[in-house]
Amino acid sequence: MCGRLLSASLGLALLGCNGSSENLSTNQSAGGPLADAASERPIPCMVQRHGMAAVIGGKPAAACDDSVDPQTLPIDALIRIIPDQHPALYYVLATRLFDAGRRDEAVFWFYAGQLRYRIRLACHPNLPPDTEPALFGALHEEVGTRVNGYAGGDPPAWAAAMQRALDWDSATRNGFEPKAACRAQIDDQRRGMGALIAEVRATADRIRADRRANGLPNR
């Protein structure tokens, strides 16, 4: 759950998401709201290549999807299709936005991706630990360290951004895999993020003081 990372996150702290280009249009079509995926889409090759079995074999361990390159697709085009993608691609999007100076947007998408990745892992507890679970840990460490270091300077904005991610997840389809099959896990992970939001709001002064003590800027 999101709350399990609270103590580690508070030392760096997180976000603010004002005026970003993410919106609920990703969940709409000319004919009205789009539905969740009827079945799971193929795993992206960039995700499949992460496991040791794939590394040792020199190729993905199973059939995979190489149709979207999140590193080269224009950023705003990636934002438009992100609800249909594996959660790992949200972390790529957050990194690219951060590097482009769109840091508040980066934090929002980091949290949207974290929530959907945690939900995916909770819904698929039998995934081999060296594959998608290991990739989640690596992405959370690499991307989260940068994002959190920036965003922790404004705890109210951090909490607001996480709330926006919660709202976006609720209102936006999951085009990668069905939501209905794991409603209990979705609710559990959403409660975890809600608890984290509440704690950040309640400890904003302590977060700022800890950052000052560690030589980190506040905004």
VEXMIKOL-849839 format. One record per atom (N, C-alpha, C): x, y, z; residue in one letter. Coordinates in steps of 0.05 Angstrom, whole numbers, plus 32768, in hexadecimal, padded with zeros to 4 digits. Example, Ala and Ser with C-alpha at 12.3 -4.5 7.8 and 13.67 -1.06 7.14 Angstrom:
BEGIN
81087F8E809Ca;80F67FA6809Ca;81087FBE809Ca;81017FD3808Es;81117FEB808Fs;81028001809Ds;
This chain:
BEGIN
80117FE88000m;800080008000m;801180198000m;800680307FF6c;801580497FF4c;80208051800Fc;8010804C8025g;80188054803Fg;803280478049g;80398030803Er;805280238047r;806A80328040r;80698044802Cl;808080538024l;8080806F8031l;806E80748044l;806C808E804Fl;80858098805Cl;80918087806Es;80A88090807Ds;80BF8097806As;80C380878056a;80D8808C8043a;80D280A58032a;80B980A8802Bs;80B180BE801As;80B480D98028s;80AE80D98042l;80AE80F38051l;80C980FF8052l;80DE80EF8051g;80F980FA8052g;80FF810A8039g;80F281048023l;80F78112800Al;80DF81248003l;80C7811A8008a;80AE81268003a;80A9812B7FE5a;808F81337FDEl;808881337FC2l;807D814C7FB6l;8067814E7FACl;805E815B7F94l;804D81747F94l;8047817E7F7Cg;803481927F77g;802C81907F5Ag;801281927F54c;800A818D7F38c;7FF681A37F30c;800081B97F27n;7FEE81CF7F20n;7FF081D57F02n;7FD981D77EF5g;7FD981DE7ED9g;7FE581CA7EC7g;7FE681B07ECFs;7FF2819C7EBEs;7FDF81947EA8s;7FE981857E94s;7FD981807E7Ds;7FC981667E7Fs;7FCC81577E96e;7FBC813F7E99e;7F9F81477E9Fe;7F8C81387E94n;7F70813F7E99n;7F6081267E92n;7F4681287E96l;7F3581117E93l;7F2E810C7E76l;7F38811D7E63s;7F3381187E47s;7F3D80FD7E3Es;7F5180F27E4Dt;7F5C80D87E46t;7F4780C27E4At;7F3280C87E58n;7F1D80B47E5Dn;7F0480B87E4Cn;7F0680C97E38q;7EEF80D07E27q;7EF480CA7E0Aq;7EDF80C47DFCs;7EE080C27DDFs;7EC980D27DD4s;7EC780D47DBAa;7EB180E37DAEa;7E9680D77DB6a;7E9580BD7DBCg;7E7D80B07DC3g;7E7880AF7DE1g;7E8980BB7DF2g;7E8580BA7E0Eg;7E9C80AC7E1Dg;7E9980A67E36p;7EAE80997E45p;7EB8807F7E39p;7ED1807A7E3Al;7EDD80617E30l;7EDD804D7E47l;7EDB80337E3Fa;7ED9801E7E53a;7EF580147E5Ba;7EF680087E73d;7F0F7FFA7E7Ad;7F147FE37E67d;7F2D7FDA7E66a;7F347FC47E55a;7F247FAB7E5Ca;7F1C7F9D7E48a;7F0D7F847E4Ca;7F1F7F6D7E55a;7F387F6F7E4Es;7F4C7F5B7E57s;7F677F697E57s;7F7A7F5C7E64e;7F957F687E67e;7FA37F6A7E4Ce;7FAF7F817E46r;7FBE7F847E2Er;7FDA7F777E31r;7FE87F727E1Ap;80027F667E1Cp;80157F777E2Cp;80287F6B7E3Ai;803B7F797E4Ai;804F7F887E37i;80557FA17E3Dp;80697FAE7E2Cp;80847FA07E2Dp;80927FA17E17c;80AC7F937E16c;80C07FA07E2Ac;80BE7FBA7E2Em;80D17FC77E41m;80CC7FBC7E5Dm;80B47FB37E63v;80AE7FA77E7Dv;80B77F8A7E7Dv;80B17F7C7E68q;80B87F5F7E67q;80D67F5B7E67q;80E57F6E7E5Dr;81027F6A7E5Cr;810F7F6E7E77r;81007F767E8Bh;810D7F7D7EA5h;81157F647EB4h;81067F4F7EB3g;810C7F377EC3g;81267F2A7EBCg;81327F1C7ED0m;814C7F0F7ECCm;814A7EF97EB6m;81337EEC7EB5a;81307ED77EA1a;81327EE37E85a;81277EFB7E81a;81297F087E68a;81457F117E62a;81537F1B7E77v;816E7F247E73v;81817F0D7E6Cv;817E7EF77E7Ai;818F7EE07E75i;81897ED57E59i;81707ED47E52g;81697EC97E37g;816E7EDC7E21g;81727EF67E27g;81787F097E12g;815F7F127E03g;81477F0B7E0Ck;812F7F147DFFk;81187F127E13k;81027F207E0Ep;80EB7F1E7E20p;80E37F017E25p;80DA7EFC7E3Da;80D27EE07E44a;80B87ED77E37a;80A87EEA7E2Da;808F7EE37E21a;80887EF87E0Ca;80747EF37DFDa;806B7F067DE9a;80667F217DF7a;806E7F377DEAc;806B7F517DF6c;80637F667DE2c;805C7F7D7DEBd;80527F937DDAd;80677FA87DD8d;80707FAD7DBFd;80847FC27DBAd;80787FD97DAAd;805E7FDD7DABs;80517FF07D9As;8054800D7DA4s;805A80117DBDv;805D802B7DC9v;8079802E7DD4v;808880427DCAd;80A280497DD6d;809F80627DE7d;809D805E7E01p;809780767E12p;80AE80897E13p;80C680817E0Aq;80DD80937E0Aq;80DD80A67DF3q;80D1809F7DDCt;80D280B07DC4t;80B780BC7DBCt;80A180B17DC5l;808780BC7DBFl;808680D87DCBl;807C80EC7DBDp;807981077DC9p;806A81067DE3p;807381167DF6i;806981157E11i;804B81177E12i;8040812B7E05d;8023812F7E07d;801381197DF9d;801F810C7DE5a;801280F57DD9a;801380DD7DECa;802880DB7DFBl;802A80C57E10l;801580CA7E25l;801180E37E2Ei;7FFD80E97E42i;7FE180E07E38i;7FDB80E57E1Er;7FC180DE7E13r;7FBB80C07E14r;7FD080B07E11i;7FCB80937E0Fi;7FD280857E29i;7FDC80937E3Di;7FE680867E55i;7FD180757E64i;7FB7807B7E64p;7FA480697E72p;7FA4804D7E66p;7FAD80497E4Ed;7FAD802F7E41d;7FC780207E45d;7FDA802B7E54q;7FF580207E55q;7FFA80127E70q;800E80017E70h;80187FF57E88h;8022800A7E9Ch;801E80077EB6p;8026801C7EC9p;804380247EC7p;805580137EBEa;8071801A7EBCa;807580327EAAa;806480357E96l;8067804B7E83l;806080667E90l;805080667EA5y;804B807F7EB3y;8065808A7EBFy;807680787EC9y;808F80817ED4y;80A2808D7EBFy;80A180817EA7v;80B1808D7E91v;80A680A97E8Bv;808B80AB7E8Al;807F80C57E85l;808780D97E9Al;808680D17EB3a;808D80E37EC9a;80AA80EC7EC6a;80BC80DA7EBFt;80D880E17EBCt;80DC80F57EA5t;80CF80F07E8Fr;80D281027E78r;80C7811E7E7Er;80B0811F7E8Cl;80A581397E94l;80B881487EA7l;80C381397EBAf;80D581457ECDf;80ED81517EBEf;80F981427EACd;8110814B7E9Dd;810981637E8Bd;80F081657E83a;80E7817B7E71a;80E081947E81a;80E381937E9Cg;80DC81A97EACg;80BF81AB7EB4g;80AF81967EADr;809381967EB4r;808F81857ECEr;809B81907EE3r;809F817F7EFBr;8085817A7F0Ar;8073818D7F0Bd;805A81887F19d;804A81727F0Bd;804A81737EF1e;803D815D7EE2e;804B81437EE7e;806581437EE9a;8074812A7EEEa;806B811D7F08a;8067812E7F1Cv;805F81227F36v;804381167F34v;803181247F27f;801681197F24f;801780FE7F17f;802580FC7F01w;802680E27EF2w;803680CD7F01w;804980D57F11f;805780C27F22f;804480B57F35f;803280C57F41y;801F80B97F54y;800980AA7F46y;800080B37F2Fa;7FEC80A37F20a;7FF880887F19a;801180887F10g;801E806F7F09g;8023805D7F21g;802C806A7F37q;8031805A7F4Fq;8017804C7F58q;8001805A7F58l;7FE8804E7F61l;7FE080377F4Fl;7FE1803B7F34r;7FD980267F22r;7FED800E7F23r;800680147F27y;80197FFD7F29y;80147FED7F43y;80107FFB7F59r;800A7FED7F72r;7FF07FDC7F6Fr;7FDD7FE77F62i;7FC47FD87F5Di;7FCA7FC07F4Ci;7FDA7FC37F37r;7FE07FAC7F26r;7FEE7F967F36r;80027F9D7F46l;80107F897F56l;7FFE7F7C7F6Al;7FEC7F8B7F76a;7FD97F7F7F89a;7FC57F6C7F7Ba;7FBE7F737F63c;7FAB7F627F53c;7FB97F497F48c;7FD37F497F46h;7FE27F337F3Ah;7FF87F2B7F4Eh;7FF17F1F7F65p;80057F197F79p;80197F037F71p;80137EF47F5Cn;80247EDE7F54n;80387EE67F3En;803B7EFF7F38l;804F7F077F24l;806B7F007F2Fl;807C7EF57F1Ep;80977EEE7F28p;80A57F077F34p;80B17F057F4Bp;80BB7F1D7F59p;80D17F2B7F4Ap;80DF7F1E7F37d;80F57F2B7F29d;80EB7F3A7F10d;80D07F3A7F0Bt;80C67F477EF3t;80B87F617EFBt;809E7F627EF8e;80907F7C7EFDe;80937F867F19e;80937F757F2Ep;80987F807F49p;80B37F8D7F4Cp;80C87F807F41a;80E37F8B7F42a;80E57FA57F32a;80D87FA67F1Bl;80D87FBE7F0Bl;80CB7FD57F1Al;80B47FCF7F28f;80A77FE47F38f;80BA7FEF7F4Cf;80C87FDE7F5Bg;80DB7FE87F6Fg;80F17FF97F63g;80FB7FF17F4Ca;811080017F3Fa;8106801C7F36a;80EF801C7F2Al;80E480357F20l;80DD80477F37l;80D1803C7F4Dh;80CA804C7F63h;80E280597F70h;80F8804B7F71e;811080567F7De;811C806B7F6Be;811F80657F51e;812D80777F3Fe;811C80907F3Ae;8103808D7F32v;80F380A47F2Bv;80E980B27F44v;80E180A27F58g;80D780AE7F71g;80EA80C07F7Fg;810480B87F7Ft;811880C97F8Dt;811980E57F81t;811980E67F67r;811A81017F5Ar;810081107F5Er;80E981037F5Av;80D081107F5Cv;80CB81197F79v;80D181087F8Cn;80CC810E7FA8n;80DE81247FB2n;80F781247FA8g;810981397FB0g;80FF81557FA8g;80F381577F91y;80E781707F88y;80CD81767F97y;80BB81637F99a;80A081697FA2a;809E816C7FC0a;80B081627FCFg;80AE81647FECg;80B081807FF7g;80B881937FE6g;80BA81AE7FEFg;809F81BC7FF3g;808981AF7FECd;806F81BB7FEEd;805B81A57FF6d;8059819E8010p;804881888019p;802A818B8011p;801E81A38013p;800281A5800Ap;7FFE819F7FEDp;801181A77FDCa;801081A17FC0a;801481837FBBa;802681777FCBw;802A815A7FC9w;8010814B7FCEw;800381527FE5a;7FE981457FEBa;7FD4814A7FD6a;7FD381637FCCa;7FBF81697FB7a;7FC481597F9Ea;7FDD81557F96a;7FE481467F7Ea;7FDC81297F81a;7FE2811D7F99m;7FDA81027F9Dm;7FBB80FF7F9Cm;7FAD81137FA7q;7F9081127FA5q;7F8781137F88q;7F9481247F78r;7F8D81257F5Cr;7F92810A7F4Er;7FA880FD7F56a;7FAD80E37F4Aa;7F9880CF7F51a;7F8F80CF7F6Bl;7F7980BE7F73l;7F5F80C47F63l;7F5980DE7F60d;7F4180E57F51d;7F4380DD7F34d;7F5B80E17F28w;7F5F80D97F0Cw;7F5C80BB7F08w;7F6780AC7F1Ad;7F65808F7F18d;7F4880867F19d;7F3980927F2Bs;7F1D808A7F2Es;7F0D80917F15s;7F1280A87F09a;7F0280B27EF3a;7F0C80A77ED8a;7F24809C7ED7t;7F3080957EBDt;7F3180777EBAt;7F2A806E7EA2r;7F2A80527E9Cr;7F4680467EA0r;7F48802C7EA4n;7F61801E7EA2n;7F5F800E7E88n;7F6D80187E73g;7F6C800B7E59g;7F807FF57E57g;7F917FF07E6Cf;7FA47FDB7E6Bf;7F997FC17E75f;7F897FC27E8Ae;7F7D7FAA7E95e;7F637FB17EA3e;7F517F9E7EA7p;7F377FA47EB3p;7F3A7FAD7ED0p;7F287FBF7ED8k;7F277FC77EF4k;7F167FB47F05k;7F007FAB7EF8a;7EEB7F9C7F07a;7EF67F837F15a;7F0A7F767F09a;7F147F5D7F13a;7F227F5F7F2Ea;7F2B7F777F35c;7F3A7F7A7F4Ec;7F317F937F5Dc;7F177F967F60r;7F0C7FAD7F6Er;7F167FAF7F8Ar;7F187F997F99a;7F217F9A7FB5a;7F3D7FA47FB7a;7F4F7F9B7FA5q;7F6B7FA57FA5q;7F6C7FC27F9Eq;7F5C7FCB7F8Bi;7F5B7FE77F83i;7F537FF87F9Bi;7F3E7FF07FA9d;7F357FFF7FC0d;7F4A80007FD6d;7F587FEA7FDAd;7F6D7FE97FEFd;7F837FFC7FE8d;7F8D7FFC7FD0q;7FA3800E7FC8q;7F9A802B7FC9q;7F8280307FC1r;7F78804C7FC2r;7F7680557FDFr;7F6E80447FF1r;7F6D804B800Er;7F8980518018r;7F9D8042800Eg;7FB880478017g;7FC28062800Eg;7FBC806A7FF5m;7FC480847FECm;7FB4809A7FFBm;7F9B80958001g;7F8C80A88011g;7F9780AC802Cg;7FA180978039a;7FAD80998053a;7FC780A98052a;7FD680A5803Cl;7FEF80B58039l;7FE980D28035l;7FD580D88025i;7FCD80F48022i;7FC68101803Ci;7FB680F3804Da;7FAE80FE8066a;7FC681038079a;7FD980F08079e;7FF080F3808Ae;8002810A8081e;8005810D8067v;80168124805Dv;8009813E8065v;7FEF81408062r;7FE18159806Ar;7FE4815E8088r;7FE481498098a;7FE6814D80B5a;8002815380BFa;8016814C80AFt;8032814F80B8t;8042816280A6t;803481758099a;804281878086a;805881978094a;805381A180ACd;806881B180BAd;808081A080C0d;807C818780C8r;8092817580CEr;80A2816F80B5r;8094816B809Fi;80A281658086i;80B4817C807Fi;80AA81958081r;80BA81AC807Ar;80D281AE808Dr;80CE81A980A7a;80E481AB80BAa;80F9819680B5a;80F1817E80AEd;8104816980A8d;81148170808Fd;8107817C807Cr;811681848063r;812A819A806Ar;812281AE807Ar;813581C38082r;814D81B78090r;814881A480A2a;815E819780B1a;81718188809Fa;8166817E8089n;8177816E8076n;8181817F805Fn;817D81998060g;818881AB804Cg;817981AB8032g;815F81A28033l;814F81A1801Bl;813D81BA801Al;813881C48002p;812881DD8000p;810A81D78004p;80FC81EB800Fn;80DF81EC8010n;80D582027FFDn;80BD81FE7FF3r;80B182127FE1r;8099821F7FEEr;
